[in-house]
């Protein structure tokens, strides 16, 4: 990983994510499986409600498996495939007066353990979008995060800019990470996030094939910028920007994340004092 190169790409990608966010309104950002007829009507063919027309579809055995066991195949055949979306979820208003905390690029032995301790102290759950190459090396941290009830998501294998890859390249990046997560935890990830927030049609299609939903973010903590912002700036940005359903982007790897760790200790209790629950989506 090269933090300097990532920072440049993230700036461009965040602009793209912000543009995409203008087209996603609360009525269409439903959580997977929500049975709201009004939401389905508002969302249209590309929204979660469109999955109803796909109810008869069955998810084929995961593309990343080389030789799945018969029982595994049967289980996946029973699991309905998520719809192929044209944009990611950016916020999750159906979670009520909640804020969703997400951490990308880990797990990292320098920063992930302290983040897990802080979340444990306040008995809250978050989402960790892991890079396969990191998860493969730090399997103990992956198990610890999952054991604490956190949601483990797919953030590619090596954090490339997906839009520069071929379809087979995207499949390899996503599939290898899902394979590691399933091998270590026993279940594959159900959510994925494109590095730099750079999505394309192939990423949406392959994510759905692997049984995952795409999640972006509605509030960027900007903890990835260089030099890293001081904790106070991250705290102010998160607390002032939070609204019900906010998905916060933060990082537990990919650079110096000491300020991210310090900021979490401060803004987490402030969010709770403001009346927000810290929640994660369930499928």
VMD Tcl script that draws the C-alpha trace (Angstrom):
set ca {
  {0.00 0.00 0.00}
  {1.23 3.48 -0.88}
  {-0.62 6.09 1.21}
  {0.59 8.99 -0.98}
  {-0.81 7.46 -4.14}
  {-4.03 6.54 -2.36}
  {-4.58 10.05 -1.12}
  {-4.41 11.48 -4.66}
  {-6.81 8.91 -6.01}
  {-9.17 9.30 -3.04}
  {-9.56 13.02 -3.73}
  {-10.76 12.28 -7.26}
  {-12.94 9.41 -6.13}
  {-14.59 11.40 -3.35}
  {-15.65 13.99 -5.93}
  {-17.26 11.19 -7.91}
  {-18.93 9.79 -4.79}
  {-20.28 13.20 -3.88}
  {-21.74 13.59 -7.38}
  {-23.37 10.17 -7.14}
  {-24.78 11.07 -3.74}
  {-26.89 13.84 -5.29}
  {-28.92 11.19 -7.06}
  {-29.60 9.00 -4.02}
  {-32.43 10.20 -1.80}
  {-33.68 8.74 1.44}
  {-36.64 7.08 -0.24}
  {-34.38 4.93 -2.42}
  {-31.68 4.11 0.10}
  {-33.57 1.26 1.64}
  {-31.79 -1.55 3.41}
  {-31.81 -4.89 1.57}
  {-34.92 -6.90 2.18}
  {-37.10 -4.00 3.30}
  {-40.69 -4.78 2.37}
  {-41.93 -1.21 1.88}
  {-44.21 -0.95 -1.13}
  {-43.97 2.82 -1.25}
  {-40.21 2.58 -1.18}
  {-40.28 0.09 -4.03}
  {-42.41 2.39 -6.11}
  {-40.14 5.34 -5.46}
  {-36.96 3.39 -6.01}
  {-37.75 2.03 -9.45}
  {-36.07 -0.83 -11.20}
  {-32.59 -0.23 -9.80}
  {-33.63 0.12 -6.16}
  {-33.91 -2.50 -3.43}
  {-37.59 -3.07 -4.09}
  {-36.70 -4.24 -7.57}
  {-35.47 -7.43 -5.95}
  {-39.08 -8.60 -5.76}
  {-39.05 -9.33 -9.49}
  {-35.93 -11.41 -8.92}
  {-37.45 -13.54 -6.18}
  {-37.31 -16.60 -8.40}
  {-33.61 -16.23 -9.10}
  {-31.10 -18.37 -7.31}
  {-27.53 -17.48 -6.61}
  {-25.13 -19.81 -8.37}
  {-22.20 -21.22 -6.41}
  {-19.75 -18.46 -5.56}
  {-17.44 -17.72 -8.48}
  {-14.38 -17.61 -6.26}
  {-14.72 -21.19 -5.09}
  {-12.69 -23.76 -6.96}
  {-14.28 -26.93 -5.59}
  {-17.27 -26.19 -3.30}
  {-18.77 -28.98 -1.23}
  {-22.26 -30.15 -2.14}
  {-23.75 -28.81 1.10}
  {-22.25 -25.38 0.45}
  {-23.68 -25.34 -3.06}
  {-27.13 -26.26 -1.76}
  {-27.01 -23.47 0.80}
  {-26.05 -20.86 -1.78}
  {-28.76 -22.07 -4.17}
  {-31.31 -21.32 -1.45}
  {-30.04 -17.77 -0.98}
  {-31.73 -15.23 -3.30}
  {-29.29 -13.18 -5.31}
  {-29.29 -9.46 -4.49}
  {-30.31 -7.20 -7.39}
  {-27.64 -5.69 -9.60}
  {-27.62 -2.05 -8.58}
  {-26.51 0.99 -10.52}
  {-25.31 2.92 -7.48}
  {-24.31 2.09 -3.91}
  {-26.25 2.78 -0.75}
  {-24.88 6.03 0.65}
  {-26.90 6.26 3.83}
  {-29.27 3.98 5.76}
  {-32.23 6.06 7.00}
  {-34.28 2.93 7.74}
  {-32.04 2.35 10.76}
  {-33.79 5.23 12.47}
  {-31.92 7.67 14.66}
  {-28.65 5.85 14.07}
  {-25.15 6.48 12.78}
  {-23.20 3.72 11.04}
  {-19.44 3.75 11.65}
  {-17.29 2.13 8.96}
  {-13.55 1.50 8.85}
  {-11.65 0.72 5.65}
  {-8.35 -0.86 4.58}
  {-7.56 -3.05 7.61}
  {-7.17 -5.00 9.68}
  {-3.96 -3.39 10.90}
  {-2.13 -4.51 14.07}
  {-1.22 -0.92 14.95}
  {-4.67 0.65 14.92}
  {-7.45 -1.96 14.63}
  {-6.99 -3.39 18.16}
  {-7.48 0.01 19.80}
  {-10.52 0.75 17.66}
  {-11.99 -2.61 18.67}
  {-11.30 -1.86 22.34}
  {-13.05 1.51 22.10}
  {-16.09 0.02 20.38}
  {-16.18 -2.74 22.99}
  {-16.03 -0.22 25.81}
  {-19.20 1.44 24.55}
  {-20.80 -1.86 23.48}
  {-21.46 -0.72 19.91}
  {-21.02 -2.38 16.53}
  {-19.37 -1.06 13.39}
  {-18.53 -2.23 9.87}
  {-15.00 -3.14 8.80}
  {-14.36 -3.20 5.06}
  {-11.21 -5.29 4.90}
  {-8.60 -5.66 2.19}
  {-7.96 -9.33 1.52}
  {-4.18 -9.03 1.65}
  {-4.45 -7.51 5.14}
  {-7.11 -9.93 6.37}
  {-5.11 -12.91 5.16}
  {-2.08 -11.86 7.21}
  {-3.99 -10.69 10.29}
  {-6.61 -13.39 10.61}
  {-6.65 -13.08 14.39}
  {-7.88 -9.49 14.11}
  {-10.49 -10.53 11.57}
  {-11.78 -13.15 14.00}
  {-11.71 -10.67 16.88}
  {-13.76 -8.10 14.97}
  {-16.32 -10.67 13.85}
  {-16.42 -12.19 17.34}
  {-17.35 -8.80 18.77}
  {-20.34 -8.67 16.42}
  {-18.95 -6.23 13.88}
  {-19.94 -6.59 10.22}
  {-17.08 -7.62 7.95}
  {-17.25 -6.23 4.41}
  {-15.23 -6.73 1.24}
  {-12.89 -3.88 0.20}
  {-11.02 -5.75 -2.58}
  {-7.75 -7.62 -2.23}
  {-5.10 -4.96 -2.82}
  {-7.07 -1.68 -2.94}
  {-6.81 -0.93 -6.67}
  {-8.81 1.63 -8.59}
  {-11.51 -0.76 -9.83}
  {-12.43 1.37 -12.82}
  {-8.99 0.71 -14.32}
  {-9.33 -3.09 -14.13}
  {-10.81 -5.59 -16.52}
  {-13.88 -7.55 -15.49}
  {-11.72 -10.56 -14.67}
  {-9.39 -8.34 -12.65}
  {-12.29 -7.02 -10.57}
  {-13.57 -10.56 -10.07}
  {-10.16 -11.66 -8.79}
  {-9.89 -8.72 -6.38}
  {-13.36 -9.21 -4.93}
  {-13.43 -12.99 -5.09}
  {-10.11 -13.58 -3.31}
  {-11.19 -11.36 -0.43}
  {-14.56 -13.07 -0.07}
  {-12.74 -16.39 -0.09}
  {-10.43 -15.38 2.75}
  {-13.27 -13.98 4.84}
  {-15.34 -17.11 4.39}
  {-12.39 -19.40 5.09}
  {-11.59 -17.60 8.34}
  {-15.08 -16.78 9.59}
  {-17.18 -19.50 8.02}
  {-19.45 -17.09 6.14}
  {-18.75 -14.78 3.19}
  {-19.16 -11.00 3.41}
  {-22.58 -9.61 2.52}
  {-21.43 -6.03 1.85}
  {-18.68 -4.55 -0.27}
  {-17.17 -1.13 -0.88}
  {-15.14 -0.13 -3.91}
  {-11.72 1.37 -3.10}
  {-11.77 5.16 -3.40}
  {-15.55 4.95 -3.85}
  {-14.95 4.32 -7.57}
  {-17.70 2.03 -8.88}
  {-18.56 0.74 -12.34}
  {-21.03 -1.67 -13.92}
  {-18.72 -4.67 -13.58}
  {-18.23 -4.03 -9.86}
  {-21.99 -3.90 -9.29}
  {-22.60 -7.04 -11.34}
  {-19.81 -9.07 -9.75}
  {-20.72 -7.90 -6.27}
  {-24.26 -9.19 -6.80}
  {-22.92 -12.49 -8.17}
  {-20.94 -12.91 -4.97}
  {-24.05 -12.20 -2.87}
  {-23.02 -8.74 -1.68}
  {-24.65 -5.32 -1.51}
  {-22.67 -2.12 -2.26}
  {-22.23 0.47 0.47}
  {-20.65 3.89 0.04}
  {-20.83 6.66 2.62}
  {-22.61 9.94 3.30}
  {-20.06 11.49 5.67}
  {-16.33 11.38 4.97}
  {-14.24 11.94 8.10}
  {-11.32 12.91 5.82}
  {-8.98 10.99 8.10}
  {-7.19 9.69 4.99}
  {-5.85 13.08 3.89}
  {-2.14 13.85 4.14}
  {-0.79 15.00 6.43}
  {-3.40 13.30 8.66}
  {-5.81 15.82 10.21}
  {-5.63 16.35 13.94}
  {-8.22 14.45 15.95}
  {-10.20 17.62 16.76}
  {-10.95 18.21 13.08}
  {-12.17 14.67 12.61}
  {-14.34 14.96 15.72}
  {-15.92 18.21 14.57}
  {-16.60 16.88 11.10}
  {-18.28 13.70 12.35}
  {-20.35 15.26 15.15}
  {-21.49 18.27 13.11}
  {-22.23 16.18 10.01}
  {-24.22 13.40 11.64}
  {-27.91 13.01 10.82}
  {-30.13 9.92 11.16}
  {-28.91 7.21 8.83}
  {-25.45 8.70 8.29}
  {-22.74 6.29 7.13}
  {-19.34 7.56 8.31}
  {-16.17 6.75 6.37}
  {-13.05 6.25 8.49}
  {-9.93 4.10 8.25}
  {-8.05 1.67 10.48}
  {-5.16 1.12 8.06}
  {-3.51 2.54 4.95}
  {-1.42 5.16 6.73}
  {-0.99 6.87 10.09}
  {-4.38 6.34 11.74}
  {-3.44 7.41 15.27}
  {-5.63 10.51 14.95}
  {-8.53 8.37 13.73}
  {-8.19 6.24 16.86}
  {-8.06 9.29 19.13}
  {-11.02 10.91 17.37}
  {-13.18 7.80 17.78}
  {-12.67 7.84 21.54}
  {-14.03 11.39 21.63}
  {-16.82 11.49 19.03}
  {-18.39 8.13 19.88}
  {-19.67 9.26 23.31}
  {-20.61 12.65 21.85}
  {-22.81 10.97 19.23}
  {-24.52 8.92 21.91}
  {-25.04 12.00 24.09}
  {-26.70 13.64 21.06}
  {-29.22 10.79 21.04}
  {-27.82 8.69 18.22}
  {-27.56 4.93 18.32}
  {-24.48 3.37 16.73}
  {-25.89 0.62 14.55}
  {-25.06 -1.72 11.67}
  {-27.31 -3.07 8.92}
  {-28.40 -6.69 9.02}
  {-29.40 -8.89 6.14}
}
mol new
graphics top color blue
foreach p $ca { graphics top sphere $p radius 0.5 }
foreach p [lrange $ca 0 end-1] q [lrange $ca 1 end] { graphics top cylinder $p $q radius 0.2 }
display resetview
